[in-house]
Amino acid sequence: MLRGLADLPIEERKSAGAAANRIKDELAVVLEQKTEALKIATQQQVLHSDDTATARGDITLPGRPVPTGRIHPITETFNEICDIFVSLGFQVVESNDVELDYYNFEALNIPAEHPSRDDMSTFWIDYQNERGERPMLYAPTLLQ
């Protein structure tokens, strides 16, 4: 009706346009009501079907768990490398991140002039023992 308004004479156009707009608005309201009724009927059908035991239809069941994250790629790589060394016969040992000079050198009878005691291979702390020496800290290896 609205497309044919251009062909009508000017006197009839006003009343025909008003009637066409009124009919269009009424049809839009009826369409919206029918759409809502269909949505409600579909929801009711899903809720009352035989499939109420599934989480899809029963809204009283708890929701599905959502995965919260994953292992960092560097940690995955480290674990994979450790697994490779274990398969080769090594053992993975966890220890302190930093150890005193005594446990890494003196207790193992490594002399004070040994190259592994070089300043570049160890970390020093601001502490002196009873002999006035500064004990060295050493970062132990993870694989033995």
C-alpha positions as CSV (number, residue, x, y, z in Angstrom):
1,M,0.0,0.0,0.0
2,L,2.8,2.4,0.9
3,R,4.5,1.9,-2.4
4,G,1.4,2.7,-4.4
5,L,0.8,6.0,-2.6
6,A,2.7,7.9,-5.3
7,D,0.2,6.9,-7.9
8,L,-2.8,8.2,-6.0
9,P,-4.1,11.8,-6.3
10,I,-3.0,14.2,-3.6
11,E,-6.4,14.4,-1.9
12,E,-6.5,10.6,-1.4
13,R,-2.8,10.2,-0.5
14,K,-3.2,11.7,2.9
15,S,-6.0,9.5,4.1
16,A,-4.6,6.3,2.4
17,G,-1.1,7.0,3.9
18,A,-2.6,7.4,7.4
19,A,-4.6,4.2,7.0
20,A,-1.5,2.3,5.7
21,N,0.6,3.5,8.6
22,R,-2.0,2.5,11.1
23,I,-2.3,-1.0,9.6
24,K,1.5,-1.3,9.5
25,D,1.8,-0.4,13.2
26,E,-1.0,-2.9,14.1
27,L,0.8,-5.7,12.1
28,A,4.1,-4.9,13.8
29,V,2.5,-5.2,17.3
30,V,0.8,-8.5,16.4
31,L,4.1,-9.9,14.9
32,E,6.0,-9.0,18.1
33,Q,3.3,-10.7,20.3
34,K,3.4,-13.8,18.1
35,T,7.3,-13.9,18.3
36,E,7.2,-13.6,22.1
37,A,4.6,-16.4,22.3
38,L,6.7,-18.7,20.1
39,K,9.8,-18.0,22.3
40,I,7.9,-18.8,25.5
41,A,6.3,-22.0,23.9
42,T,9.8,-23.1,22.8
43,Q,11.2,-22.6,26.3
44,Q,8.3,-24.4,27.8
45,Q,8.8,-27.3,25.4
46,V,12.5,-27.6,26.2
47,L,11.9,-27.5,30.0
48,H,9.1,-30.1,29.9
49,S,10.6,-32.4,27.4
50,D,12.1,-35.8,28.4
51,D,15.6,-34.2,28.2
52,T,15.3,-32.4,31.6
53,A,18.2,-34.3,33.1
54,T,20.7,-32.5,30.9
55,A,22.1,-29.1,31.7
56,R,20.8,-27.7,28.4
57,G,17.2,-28.0,29.5
58,D,17.2,-28.0,33.3
59,I,18.0,-24.5,34.6
60,T,18.2,-25.8,38.2
61,L,21.3,-27.8,37.5
62,P,24.7,-26.2,38.2
63,G,26.6,-24.7,35.3
64,R,29.4,-26.3,33.4
65,P,32.9,-25.6,34.8
66,V,34.9,-23.1,32.8
67,P,38.7,-23.8,32.3
68,T,40.6,-21.2,34.3
69,G,44.0,-21.3,32.6
70,R,46.9,-23.4,31.5
71,I,50.6,-24.0,32.2
72,H,52.9,-21.3,31.0
73,P,54.9,-22.3,27.9
74,I,58.2,-21.8,29.6
75,T,57.1,-24.1,32.5
76,E,55.9,-26.7,29.9
77,T,59.3,-26.6,28.2
78,F,61.2,-26.9,31.4
79,N,59.1,-29.9,32.5
80,E,59.6,-31.5,29.1
81,I,63.4,-31.0,29.3
82,C,63.4,-32.5,32.8
83,D,61.4,-35.5,31.5
84,I,64.0,-36.0,28.8
85,F,66.9,-36.0,31.3
86,V,65.0,-38.3,33.6
87,S,64.6,-40.8,30.7
88,L,68.4,-40.6,30.2
89,G,69.0,-41.7,33.8
90,F,69.4,-38.3,35.6
91,Q,67.5,-37.3,38.7
92,V,65.8,-34.0,39.1
93,V,66.6,-32.5,42.5
94,E,65.0,-29.5,44.1
95,S,67.1,-27.5,46.6
96,N,67.6,-24.1,48.0
97,D,67.9,-21.4,45.3
98,V,71.0,-20.1,47.0
99,E,73.5,-22.1,49.1
100,L,76.4,-21.1,51.4
101,D,80.0,-21.5,50.4
102,Y,80.6,-24.1,53.0
103,Y,78.1,-26.6,51.6
104,N,79.2,-26.2,48.0
105,F,83.0,-26.0,48.4
106,E,84.5,-26.5,51.8
107,A,82.5,-29.5,52.8
108,L,83.4,-31.1,49.5
109,N,87.2,-30.3,50.1
110,I,87.4,-27.9,47.2
111,P,90.4,-25.6,47.9
112,A,90.0,-21.8,48.1
113,E,92.0,-21.2,44.9
114,H,89.8,-23.5,42.8
115,P,88.4,-21.9,39.6
116,S,84.8,-22.7,40.6
117,R,85.2,-20.3,43.5
118,D,85.9,-17.4,41.1
119,D,84.0,-14.2,41.8
120,M,82.2,-14.4,38.5
121,S,80.7,-17.8,39.3
122,T,79.2,-16.9,42.7
123,F,77.2,-14.2,44.4
124,W,78.4,-12.4,47.5
125,I,76.4,-11.3,50.5
126,D,77.2,-8.5,53.0
127,Y,78.0,-10.8,55.8
128,Q,81.2,-11.9,57.6
129,N,81.6,-15.1,59.6
130,E,83.5,-15.4,62.9
131,R,86.9,-15.6,61.0
132,G,86.2,-12.4,59.1
133,E,85.5,-14.1,55.8
134,R,82.6,-13.3,53.5
135,P,80.8,-16.6,52.7
136,M,80.0,-17.1,49.0
137,L,76.5,-18.0,47.8
138,Y,76.2,-20.4,45.0
139,A,73.2,-21.2,42.8
140,P,73.1,-25.1,42.7
141,T,72.3,-27.0,39.5
142,L,69.0,-28.7,39.2
143,L,70.1,-31.9,37.5
144,Q,72.5,-34.3,39.1
